[in-house]
Amino acid sequence: MATSTVLITGGTSGIGRACALAFGRAGYQVAFTGRDEAKLADTAAALAAAGVAHLPIRADVGDEAASERAVQETVARFGGLNVLLNNAGISMRARFQDADLEVIKQLMQTNFFGTVFTTKFALPHLLKSKGSIVGVSSIAGYRGLPGRTGYSASKFAMNGFLEALRTELLDQGVHVLTAAPGFTASNIRQVALAADGSAQGESPRDEGAMMSSEAVADEILKAVRQRRRTLVLTGQGKLTVLLNKLFPGITDKLVLGHFRKEEKGVL
């Protein structure tokens, strides 16, 4: 049986890096993108130490040509593609009334269009392999979160895109998974954009109390193997999605109260 190949966008930190190692240790050849040369080299070294065949690709998935090149380089190196893991993403923490519109555009470009671009170019190869498309979404893609209007919008868009695509591909053998990790200990909050587009630089949450990126990666790998439709992680995440379906008005108030405690000076 031929070795399977995964392409992971945003594979140099957090969930993306953890997925690179989890899939690699499970026998996959791993191609991964990132924008930072040092982080690309660091992840490559970790994969090499684990004996994983890998390909680091410097690319910004929000750039259409870069997304196409990432897929082309992956297929040229490994001969095909079995799993596309759309993980690259950025967040924000600012009230919409204070946020520069460029912040919203940037989130949509990376989180939504990055997924669209890479999926478009990967799809012919995934149709051939009857492979998997994964979108690393968020609870914010099921329930709009205050202070994260652009982030929630981008993840709702991702969820709708993947649901429509899953339906289109239903009889063509391609598996589509939407994964919502819930609050995870990763660097996405440290690099979340403030109202003016600058990096916030610190997380308002207790990272040690959250699910680890490694645990999330293991769950995503398992869901790919099981060809699941959706994956919602953490008790808090599952409860939020359920309450929002059953009691949306009450959930509005609960979510606002929760985030007011976290976002002093933002909400």
Protein Blocks (a to p, Z undefined) as FASTA:
>chain_A
ZZdddddehilgcjllmmmmmmmmnopacddddfbfklmmmmmmmmmmnopacddddddf
klmklmmmmmmmmmmmnopafbdcdfbccdddddfklpcfklmmmmmmmmmmmmmmmmmm
mmmmmmmnopaddddddfklmoccehilmmmmmmmmmmmmmmmmmmmmmmnopacdddde
bjaddfklmmpccfkopaehiafbdfklpccfklmmmmmmmmmmnopabdcehjklmmmm
mmmmmmmmlmmmmmmmmmmmmmgokZZ
